[in-house]
Every structure is written in C-alpha cells, then in structure tokens.
C-alpha cells in the first residue's frame, strides 16, 4: 500500500500587480499563470545573466591559475612571505640602521635571494628593513649582521652564513607556502585589530 503524494502548499504570485494565491503545479513555480510569467521574465533573465557571469568569472580564474607560470607562483609566494615579515616585525626598528621612520618598509634578506635562494623563505634570514638601507645601501649588511647577532644569536647567524642544500620547490609546494604565509598574516592582523 503506497502513501498518497503530499500536496504542495499554496503560494503567492511573485508578480507584484497580481499577488494571487495559487497551488504550484511544478517545483520552483513562482507565478500563477503564463501571463504573469511573461511579466516576471525580466527578473529571471537578470538573475540568469548574473549567474552566468559568475560562472564565467570562476572559469576564467581557474583557467588563469592553470596557465600561471612557476615564476609567477614564486613571485606571489614571495609577496605573501614579505608581507608577513613586515607584519611580524611591525614594532621593531630597521634591522640595519635601528631607526623608526614613516617611509616604506621592506622585508630585507640578510643572505640575498640571488646568492642563496635556499634561504628565500627562511624567517631568520629576513627582517623588516627601511627602504633606504635595502635599496640605497645594498642592505647595509655590516650593521644588519651586528643587529642580527643581537636578535637571534651568533650561532644562528653562523648557520645562515654556512652552506645549505639547494631547494627546488614544486608548484604545489609554492602554493602551500603562499597559503601558509597569507594565513599567518591574517592571524597577525586579527591580533592587532
């Protein structure tokens, strides 16, 4: 013995000028008659257009992500890491000259990315540095080292200056680094707020 089908509840027609009560004959029916459907059609087309545009943007974003080069991924990861460094060291003065100023701040590498790419994402190797020291004094390395010994100790500075195994990051590893440092930056911003 089968149970009788449940009858749908009456609905109010979505056309403002009509407003009649009706029992829908199909799922998702919003209007009472074909006449009201013609009047209501422009509302549906706007929703459909927005929906198609959103699908288009998602597909475009996915396609762009698919063709993104390894270098672009590395650049984005470096940007996320550098942003985290600047937030991590927000209260500290410049690692090289020891001054606080209102100018631009960089994430200055003690051992350069060009000379030691394996230390690119090493937090002990990168500290908040003022733009004049980083750009115009090539990192002001002598003063950087003196301050670095005070901050992390001579043994860790010697480790930074020692030999390191080269690293070749895969795109998935680079994406993970980018996601990790973006999350850490959000966490620091949340604590500061």
C-alpha positions in Angstrom: 0.0 0.0 0.0 1.6 3.3 -1.1 1.2 6.6 0.7 -0.7 9.4 -1.1 1.5 12.1 -2.6 1.9 15.2 -0.5 0.1 18.2 -1.9 2.1 21.4 -2.4 1.2 24.4 -0.3 -0.4 27.4 -1.8 2.0 30.2 -2.8 1.6 33.9 -3.6 2.3 35.0 -7.1 5.6 37.0 -7.3 4.3 39.5 -9.8 3.6 42.5 -7.6 0.5 43.7 -9.5 -1.1 40.2 -9.3 -0.4 38.8 -5.9 -2.9 35.9 -6.4 -2.7 32.7 -4.3 -2.1 29.5 -6.3 -1.1 25.9 -5.8 2.1 25.3 -7.8 1.9 22.5 -10.4 5.7 22.1 -10.7 8.8 22.6 -8.5 10.1 26.1 -8.4 7.0 27.7 -9.9 6.9 31.3 -8.8 3.9 32.8 -10.7 0.3 31.8 -11.1 -0.2 31.9 -14.9 1.6 32.3 -18.3 0.5 36.0 -18.4 2.3 36.6 -15.0 5.3 34.5 -16.3 5.7 36.9 -19.2 5.6 39.9 -16.8 8.1 38.2 -14.4 10.6 37.1 -17.1 12.8 40.2 -16.9 13.5 39.4 -13.2 14.6 35.9 -14.1 16.8 37.0 -17.0 18.7 39.4 -14.7 19.3 36.5 -12.2 20.3 34.2 -15.0 22.7 36.8 -16.5 24.4 37.3 -13.1 24.6 33.6 -12.6 26.2 33.1 -16.0 28.7 35.9 -15.3 29.7 34.4 -12.0 30.3 31.0 -13.7 32.3 32.8 -16.4 34.5 34.6 -13.7 35.1 31.3 -11.9 36.1 29.5 -15.1 38.3 32.4 -16.1 40.0 32.4 -12.7 40.6 28.7 -12.9 41.9 29.0 -16.4 44.3 31.8 -15.4 45.5 29.7 -12.4 46.1 26.7 -14.7 48.4 28.6 -17.1 50.2 30.6 -14.4 54.0 30.1 -14.6 56.2 28.7 -11.9 57.9 32.1 -11.7 54.5 33.9 -11.1 53.7 31.4 -8.3 57.1 32.1 -6.8 56.5 35.8 -7.0 53.2 35.6 -5.3 54.6 33.4 -2.6 57.5 35.8 -2.0 55.0 38.7 -1.8 52.9 36.8 0.8 56.1 35.9 2.8 57.4 39.5 2.7 54.1 40.9 3.8 54.1 38.5 6.8 57.7 39.6 7.7 56.6 43.3 7.7 53.7 42.5 10.0 55.7 40.2 12.2 58.3 42.9 12.8 55.8 45.8 12.9 57.0 47.2 16.2 60.7 46.8 15.5 63.1 49.4 14.1 65.0 48.8 10.9 67.3 45.9 11.3 70.2 47.7 9.7 70.1 51.3 10.9 67.9 50.9 14.0 65.6 53.8 13.2 61.8 54.1 13.1 60.5 56.2 10.2 57.3 56.8 8.3 58.7 55.8 4.9 58.4 52.5 3.0 59.4 49.2 4.7 60.8 46.2 3.0 61.5 42.6 4.0 65.2 42.7 3.8 67.1 39.4 3.3 70.4 39.1 5.1 71.6 36.4 2.7 70.3 37.6 -0.7 67.8 35.6 -2.7 70.1 35.7 -5.8 73.1 34.4 -3.9 71.2 32.0 -1.5 67.8 31.1 -3.0 67.5 28.2 -0.5 67.1 30.8 2.3 64.4 32.8 0.4 61.6 31.7 2.8 63.8 31.3 6.0 62.3 33.6 8.7 65.6 34.0 10.5 67.2 35.4 7.2 64.6 38.1 6.6 63.7 41.1 8.8 61.9 44.4 8.4 64.2 46.9 6.8 63.8 50.5 5.7 63.8 51.3 2.0 67.0 53.5 2.1 69.1 50.7 3.8 67.7 48.0 1.5 67.8 49.9 -1.8 70.5 52.5 -1.5 73.0 50.8 0.8 72.6 47.3 -0.6 71.1 46.0 2.6 73.6 47.8 4.9 75.0 44.3 5.6 77.6 45.2 8.2 75.1 46.8 10.5 72.5 44.2 9.6 74.8 41.4 10.9 75.6 43.3 14.1 71.8 43.6 14.9 71.1 40.1 13.7 73.6 38.7 16.2 71.7 40.6 19.0 68.3 39.4 17.8 69.0 35.7 17.1 72.4 34.9 18.4 75.8 34.3 16.8 75.3 30.5 16.3 72.2 31.1 14.2 73.9 33.8 12.2 76.8 31.4 11.5 74.2 28.8 10.4 72.8 31.3 8.0 76.2 32.1 6.6 77.1 28.4 6.3 76.4 26.1 3.3 72.8 25.0 2.6 71.3 22.3 0.4 69.7 23.8 -2.7 65.9 23.7 -2.9 63.8 23.3 -6.0 60.2 23.9 -5.0 57.3 22.3 -6.9 54.4 24.5 -7.8 52.3 22.7 -5.2 54.9 23.5 -2.5 55.0 27.1 -3.7 51.2 27.3 -3.4 51.4 25.8 0.1 54.0 28.4 1.1 51.8 31.2 -0.2 48.7 29.9 1.6 50.6 29.4 4.8 52.0 33.0 4.9 48.7 34.6 3.9 47.1 32.7 6.8 49.8 33.8 9.2 49.4 37.5 8.0 45.6 37.3 8.6 46.3 35.9 12.0 48.7 38.8 12.9 46.2 41.4 11.5 43.4 39.8 13.6 45.5 40.0 16.8 46.4 43.7 16.0 42.7 44.7 15.5 
